[in-house]
Amino acid sequence: MSHTQTLIENRPPSVAALFLERVAATPDAEAYRYPVPVSAGEGPDEWRSLSWGQAAERVHAIAAGLIELGVRPEQRVALASSTRIEWILADLGIMCAGAATTTIYPQTNADESAFILSDSESRVLVAENAAQLAKALEKRSELPDLHHVVVIDPEGVESGDWVLTLAELETRGAAYLEKHPELIKERVGAITKDQLATLIYTSGTTGRPKGVRLPHDNWAYMAKAIAATGLVGGDDVQYLWLPLAHVFGKVLTSGQIEVGHVTAVDGRVDKIIENLPVVQPTYMAAVPRIFEKVYNGVAAKARAGGGAKYRIFQWAAEVAREYAKVSQDNFRRTGTHSVPFGLGARHKVADTLVYAKIREAFGGRLRACVSGSAALAPEIGYFFAGAGIHILEGYGLTESSAASFVNPGESYRTGTVGKPLPGTEVRIADDGEILLRGPGIMEGYHGLPEKTAEVLEADGWFHTGDIGELSPDGYLRITDRKKDLIKTSGGKYIAPAEVEGQFKAVCPYVSNILVHGADRNFCTALIALDEIAILEWAKENGLEGKTYAEVVAAPVTVEMVDGYVRELNAGLQRWQTIKKFRLLPRDLDVEHGEITPSLKLKRPVVEREYKHLIEEMYAGTREA
């Protein structure tokens, strides 16, 4: 048995047990950094640290407080909060109490929050602030199982019997621990690997969300498997901003406990640009939208600097892509990242002029980024790779505890999601669907045995619903969602995500694009532009002072986007080309339910909402 296999197979039954091991091993080492906002206008936030020992003190107090409130093993405690240090401490506290965390996105409306609280039979809700508490109060009569709400940020909250603050819970827990000093050790010691640890509701792109049951063993396996990839080490500093209610954010907390490195936590997306130079992370995970935004921002800034600056940027972007492709190809063949002398020389010049500034914006120490949750357009991946920002694409689902595949460090290949994590098996079904089996796969959907049986076979193979292909040496490429494949009326199959990704690499102003064409005889697109980028462009094109809606309605804007659509079409097969498009009057967003909180497009919602625009594009054409 290999060392890696031994590592993974000799895992403890839970992350709670791993956490206690980590605290015992390095109690004084730094575990977390978090920002404490200073008063408005008084400069940047102050960052503070917690050692593993200090974190454990708070985690144990939260666990004991929950036990004192009557929470028993496997009972659910819901967490409705944005990503912040208290989210991690509360989640670990829930697990150390032997209970299970139900995650709720802070953007979730009162109806859906109530559905999740009720379906999960959550006994306690840890709510971020008065706004999250208000949703529970509004639906209190429908939630007989919910006995208490614990509020993290007490501003504007009156505590009493039903509502208490996190500080009060910790005080009560600490007092309870004095009377029962062995309590946490006993609770953690009693956790079995099959016991429920987490219930994550998939923000289904259709219908009511389903609760995915992830037992303790899933997270213990993930922690060991992430460590076994060798991608992260004890000296790393991770910047964690992803929503922790999402499985991708959650899995990163497990890996960190096993490896023992520092994590800086701040979920405010609008602070990323400001935080990166302060935190100076060595790695971070993100979703493709973030890389697209950075790319568009750099391109727009270059364009605003005048013609010469923009030409330099375009030249440097081409050099970066060529450099990345050649160096990855050579590495595959020879094991070295060598490139021809001329390309290396051009790359050096481009590095001084363009790439160095991009790396500086990421904090200057970034070794790698992990991208997941949706496909990253390869052209954007190659651009960053050539600029020295290595984006390792990974792949997994809520149902597989997030990380089933990841690109292996130096030998990563842009456009693929890498190789399976140690201990995970993969096979491709006859129709191209990716099937997975291994210790990361869910137990099933909560209270939905028929839905579970649809995707999980008796012998453990899980049907992902994604279509993909494996290279001879085991790299996986995802080609599309099984249910998203479009078949035109001419019988041709099109993967819309592929076309959408290519457009994002071509047009620096796009925010979201949806390609439509199922059962039609040609493809069309709905395009939403990035507000900041397009308003900058508008200033230089005679539209200064106009609103977003006015800018996108202007003929000159439509003409500009049309140029990019023509550029896209030049590289597509005839049946993939976009014959017509419409610009949307506003960007798509989470609030209108068009995008999931993890920034995935909800196709059915967008197609329903803008049905009139789709019909308009096909009006008067002969549909086969």
ROTITI-488992 format. One record per residue (C-alpha): residue in one letter; z, x, y. Coordinates in steps of 0.2 Angstrom, whole numbers, padded with zeros to 4 digits, always signed. Layout:
% residues N
AZXY...
//
This chain:
% residues 624
M+0000+0000+0000S-0005+0007+0017H+0008+0011+0031T+0001-0004+0041Q+0002-0016+0027T+0020-0011+0024L+0024-0013+0042I+0018-0031+0042E+0024-0036+0025N+0042-0030+0028R+0044-0041+0043P+0060-0050+0048P+0059-0069+0047S+0059-0072+0065V+0056-0065+0083A+0074-0069+0086A+0079-0056+0073L+0066-0044+0081F+0074-0047+0098L+0091-0043+0091E+0084-0027+0083R+0076-0022+0099V+0091-0024+0109A+0102-0014+0097A+0089+0000+0097T+0086+0002+0116P+0099-0008+0125D+0097+0002+0141A+0078+0004+0142E+0069-0007+0155A+0062-0023+0147Y+0056-0034+0161R+0052-0033+0180Y+0051-0049+0191P+0048-0052+0209V+0061-0059+0221P+0052-0067+0236V+0059-0061+0252S+0059-0074+0267A+0042-0078+0274G+0034-0065+0284E+0046-0052+0280G+0035-0041+0269P+0031-0040+0251D+0042-0047+0237E+0056-0036+0230W+0054-0032+0211R+0069-0031+0201S+0072-0025+0183L+0082-0031+0167S+0086-0019+0153W+0085-0026+0135G+0104-0027+0135Q+0105-0037+0152A+0091-0048+0145A+0101-0051+0129E+0116-0056+0139R+0107-0070+0147V+0097-0075+0132H+0113-0077+0122A+0121-0087+0135I+0106-0099+0136A+0107-0100+0117A+0125-0104+0116G+0124-0116+0131L+0110-0126+0121I+0121-0125+0105E+0136-0132+0115L+0125-0146+0121G+0122-0151+0103V+0105-0143+0100R+0103-0140+0081P+0091-0129+0071E+0073-0134+0072Q+0077-0147+0086R+0065-0146+0100V+0068-0140+0118A+0054-0142+0130L+0049-0129+0143A+0040-0136+0158S+0038-0121+0170S+0026-0109+0177T+0026-0091+0171R+0042-0082+0177I+0056-0072+0169E+0067-0087+0166W+0053-0094+0155I+0054-0079+0143L+0073-0079+0143A+0074-0098+0140D+0061-0097+0126L+0071-0082+0118G+0087-0092+0120I+0079-0107+0112M+0074-0097+0097C+0090-0088+0096A+0099-0105+0094G+0087-0108+0079A+0079-0122+0089A+0060-0124+0093T+0051-0123+0110T+0039-0136+0115T+0028-0130+0129I+0022-0140+0143Y+0010-0134+0157P+0018-0137+0174Q+0001-0145+0180T+0003-0159+0166N+0005-0176+0174A+0020-0187+0171D+0011-0198+0158E+0005-0184+0147S+0022-0174+0149A+0031-0190+0143F+0019-0191+0128I+0023-0173+0124L+0042-0175+0126S+0042-0191+0116D+0030-0185+0102S+0040-0169+0100E+0056-0178+0100S+0063-0165+0112R+0082-0166+0115V+0082-0155+0130L+0070-0151+0144V+0070-0135+0154A+0061-0139+0170E+0056-0127+0183N+0061-0137+0199A+0063-0153+0207A+0045-0158+0205Q+0046-0155+0186L+0062-0165+0185A+0055-0179+0194K+0042-0182+0180A+0056-0184+0167L+0066-0195+0179E+0051-0207+0182K+0049-0209+0163R+0067-0208+0158S+0067-0225+0150E+0053-0220+0138L+0062-0205+0132P+0078-0210+0122D+0078-0193+0113L+0080-0183+0129H+0098-0180+0132H+0098-0167+0145V+0087-0158+0158V+0091-0140+0163V+0083-0135+0180I+0079-0117+0183D+0077-0118+0202P+0091-0129+0209E+0084-0132+0226G+0084-0151+0230V+0092-0155+0213E+0108-0165+0210S+0116-0160+0194G+0127-0171+0184D+0129-0177+0166W+0110-0178+0162V+0104-0164+0174L+0112-0147+0175T+0106-0130+0182L+0101-0115+0172A+0115-0106+0180E+0127-0119+0174L+0120-0119+0157E+0122-0100+0156T+0140-0101+0162R+0145-0114+0149G+0136-0104+0136A+0145-0088+0141A+0162-0097+0140Y+0157-0104+0123L+0152-0087+0116E+0170-0080+0121K+0177-0092+0108H+0163-0090+0095P+0158-0071+0097E+0148-0071+0081L+0138-0087+0085I+0121-0079+0090K+0121-0067+0075E+0125-0082+0063R+0112-0093+0070V+0098-0080+0070G+0104-0074+0053A+0101-0092+0046I+0083-0094+0052T+0071-0094+0038K+0053-0089+0041D+0046-0107+0038Q+0057-0114+0051L+0048-0121+0066A+0049-0110+0081T+0036-0117+0093L+0026-0133+0096I+0011-0130+0107Y+0001-0145+0112T-0018-0141+0113S-0025-0147+0129G-0038-0155+0119T-0055-0156+0128T-0056-0174+0120G-0042-0187+0117R-0023-0185+0116P-0016-0167+0114K-0011-0162+0096G+0006-0153+0093V+0002-0137+0084R+0017-0132+0073L+0020-0113+0073P+0034-0107+0062H+0045-0091+0066D+0035-0081+0053N+0019-0083+0064W+0027-0074+0078A+0035-0061+0068Y+0019-0057+0060M+0010-0057+0077A+0023-0045+0084K+0020-0033+0069A+0001-0035+0068I-0001-0031+0087A+0010-0016+0085A+0000-0010+0070T-0017-0011+0080G-0010+0004+0090L-0017-0003+0106V+0000-0004+0115G+0014+0009+0115G+0032+0011+0121D+0027+0019+0138D+0015+0004+0143V+0018-0007+0157Q+0011-0024+0155Y+0007-0036+0169L+0010-0054+0163W+0003-0068+0173L-0005-0079+0160P+0002-0097+0158L+0016-0095+0144A+0013-0113+0139H-0003-0106+0132V-0003-0097+0115F-0012-0082+0123G+0003-0079+0135K+0016-0082+0122V+0009-0070+0109L+0010-0056+0122T+0029-0058+0123S+0031-0056+0104G+0021-0040+0104Q+0031-0033+0118I+0048-0036+0109E+0041-0026+0094V+0034-0011+0104G+0048-0011+0117H+0038-0007+0133V+0040-0015+0150T+0033-0031+0155A+0031-0036+0174V+0031-0055+0175D+0024-0066+0189G+0013-0081+0185R+0007-0084+0203V-0012-0082+0202D-0014-0080+0221K-0002-0065+0220I-0012-0055+0207I-0022-0045+0219E-0006-0041+0229N+0004-0037+0214L-0008-0025+0204P-0006-0010+0216V+0013-0013+0216V+0016-0015+0197Q+0002-0002+0192P+0000-0009+0175T-0007+0001+0160Y-0013-0015+0152M-0015-0034+0155A-0022-0049+0147A-0033-0061+0157V-0046-0075+0155P-0064-0072+0159R-0063-0082+0175I-0052-0068+0183F-0065-0054+0179E-0079-0066+0186K-0069-0068+0202V-0066-0050+0204Y-0084-0046+0201N-0090-0059+0213G-0077-0054+0226V-0083-0035+0225A-0102-0041+0226A-0098-0053+0241K-0089-0039+0250A-0103-0027+0247R-0116-0040+0253A-0105-0044+0269G-0106-0025+0273G-0124-0026+0276G-0140-0022+0267A-0137-0004+0263K-0120-0007+0256Y-0126-0021+0245R-0141-0010+0238I-0128+0003+0234F-0117-0009+0225Q-0132-0017+0215W-0138+0001+0210A-0120+0006+0205A-0119-0011+0195E-0135-0006+0185V-0129+0011+0182A-0112+0005+0176R-0120-0007+0163E-0132+0006+0157Y-0119+0019+0155A-0107+0007+0146K-0121+0002+0134V-0127+0020+0130S-0109+0027+0128Q-0104+0012+0116D-0120+0015+0106N-0117+0033+0105F-0099+0031+0100R-0105+0019+0086R-0117+0032+0079T-0108+0049+0082G-0090+0045+0087T-0092+0052+0104H-0095+0043+0121S-0108+0055+0126V-0122+0050+0138P-0138+0060+0144F-0135+0072+0158G-0145+0062+0172L-0136+0046+0168G-0119+0055+0169A-0124+0062+0186R-0129+0045+0193H-0113+0038+0186K-0102+0052+0194V-0110+0047+0211A-0108+0028+0208D-0090+0032+0203T-0086+0040+0220L-0095+0026+0230V-0090+0011+0220Y-0080+0011+0204A-0065+0022+0210K-0061+0008+0223I-0062-0005+0209R-0049+0004+0198E-0038+0007+0213A-0038-0012+0216F-0031-0014+0198G-0017-0002+0202G-0025+0014+0197R-0017+0016+0180L-0026+0002+0169R-0030+0009+0152A-0037-0008+0146C-0038-0026+0149V-0038-0039+0135S-0049-0054+0138G-0048-0070+0128S-0048-0089+0128A-0066-0090+0132A-0082-0079+0131L-0084-0066+0144A-0102-0064+0149P-0108-0047+0141E-0116-0041+0158I-0099-0043+0167G-0090-0034+0152Y-0103-0020+0153F-0101-0018+0172F-0082-0016+0171A-0083-0004+0156G-0095+0007+0166A-0083+0006+0180G-0069+0012+0169I-0060-0005+0167H-0061-0007+0148I-0060-0025+0143L-0056-0028+0125E-0061-0045+0120G-0051-0054+0108Y-0051-0071+0099G-0039-0083+0092L-0034-0101+0093T-0018-0110+0096E-0019-0114+0078S-0020-0096+0073S-0005-0090+0085A-0018-0083+0098A-0023-0066+0091S-0034-0066+0076F-0046-0053+0082V-0046-0039+0095N-0057-0025+0099P-0051-0008+0093G-0047+0003+0107E-0060+0017+0110S-0072+0009+0098Y-0073-0007+0107R-0090-0016+0108T-0094-0027+0123G-0100-0044+0117T-0090-0045+0102V-0072-0050+0099G-0068-0035+0088K-0060-0035+0071P-0047-0045+0062L-0029-0041+0065P-0021-0032+0050G-0017-0045+0037T-0029-0058+0043E-0044-0063+0032V-0061-0070+0039R-0076-0077+0031I-0092-0086+0038A-0096-0103+0030D-0114-0108+0025D-0116-0117+0042G-0110-0102+0052E-0092-0108+0055I-0078-0095+0056L-0064-0098+0043L-0048-0089+0045R-0033-0086+0033G-0017-0076+0035P+0001-0077+0041G-0004-0082+0059I-0011-0099+0054M-0001-0114+0059E+0009-0125+0047G-0001-0140+0053Y-0002-0153+0067H+0014-0162+0071G+0015-0179+0063L-0004-0179+0059P-0007-0175+0041E-0025-0182+0041K-0030-0171+0056T-0022-0156+0048A-0031-0159+0031E-0048-0160+0042V-0046-0141+0047L-0034-0133+0034E-0039-0131+0016A-0026-0132+0002D-0029-0113-0001G-0025-0108+0017W-0042-0107+0025F-0043-0114+0042H-0059-0121+0050T-0060-0114+0068G-0074-0125+0074D-0082-0110+0081I-0099-0102+0075G-0100-0084+0073E-0108-0069+0064L-0100-0053+0057S-0108-0036+0059P-0109-0025+0043D-0094-0015+0049G-0083-0031+0052Y-0085-0035+0071L-0086-0053+0075R-0097-0061+0088I-0094-0079+0093T-0110-0088+0096D-0103-0105+0101R-0091-0120+0098K-0098-0130+0083K-0097-0146+0092D-0104-0139+0109L-0121-0133+0101I-0135-0143+0109K-0149-0149+0099T-0164-0154+0111S-0175-0168+0107G-0188-0155+0101G-0176-0150+0087K-0171-0133+0095Y-0153-0128+0095I-0145-0120+0111A-0128-0112+0114P-0124-0118+0131A-0110-0105+0133E-0122-0091+0131V-0134-0098+0145E-0119-0101+0156G-0112-0084+0153Q-0128-0076+0158F-0129-0086+0174K-0112-0080+0179A-0118-0062+0177V-0133-0066+0188C-0126-0077+0202P-0111-0070+0212Y-0107-0087+0220V-0105-0097+0204S-0088-0104+0199N-0092-0115+0185I-0108-0121+0177L-0112-0134+0163V-0128-0133+0154H-0134-0150+0147G-0148-0155+0136A-0142-0163+0120D-0156-0175+0114R-0166-0172+0129N-0183-0163+0130F-0177-0150+0143C-0161-0142+0149T-0152-0145+0166A-0136-0138+0174L-0122-0144+0185I-0116-0129+0196A-0100-0128+0206L-0099-0113+0218D-0085-0102+0222E-0078-0109+0238I-0072-0092+0246A-0088-0083+0241I-0100-0097+0247L-0091-0099+0264E-0093-0081+0267W-0112-0082+0263A-0113-0098+0274K-0107-0088+0289E-0122-0076+0288N-0135-0090+0284G-0133-0101+0299L-0120-0113+0292E-0104-0106+0300G-0090-0119+0302K-0098-0131+0290T-0086-0138+0276Y-0089-0133+0257A-0097-0150+0254E-0109-0148+0269V-0114-0130+0263V-0118-0135+0245A-0128-0149+0252A-0139-0138+0263P-0157-0135+0258V-0155-0116+0261T-0140-0115+0249V-0150-0125+0235E-0164-0113+0238M-0153-0098+0236V-0146-0104+0220D-0163-0109+0214G-0168-0090+0216Y-0154-0086+0204V-0159-0099+0192R-0177-0092+0191E-0169-0075+0188L-0159-0082+0174N-0174-0091+0166A-0184-0076+0166G-0173-0069+0153L-0172-0084+0142Q-0182-0092+0128R-0193-0106+0134W-0183-0120+0127Q-0167-0113+0134T-0173-0112+0152I-0165-0123+0165K-0178-0134+0173K-0167-0143+0185F-0150-0141+0192R-0138-0150+0205L-0124-0142+0215L-0107-0151+0214P-0099-0157+0230R-0083-0148+0225D-0077-0135+0212L-0070-0141+0196D-0052-0141+0194V-0036-0144+0183E-0030-0158+0194H-0046-0169+0190G-0044-0165+0172E-0061-0156+0172I-0054-0139+0167T-0039-0136+0155P-0024-0126+0162S-0031-0111+0152L-0047-0113+0163K-0058-0119+0149L-0072-0132+0154K-0069-0150+0148R-0087-0154+0145P-0085-0173+0141V-0075-0176+0157V-0088-0167+0168E-0102-0175+0160R-0094-0192+0162E-0089-0189+0180Y-0106-0183+0186K-0117-0194+0174H-0126-0200+0189L-0132-0183+0194I-0137-0179+0176E-0147-0196+0175E-0155-0192+0191M-0162-0175+0184Y-0170-0184+0169A-0176-0199+0179G-0195-0202+0179T-0197-0189+0165R-0204-0193+0148E-0190-0192+0136A-0196-0188+0118
//
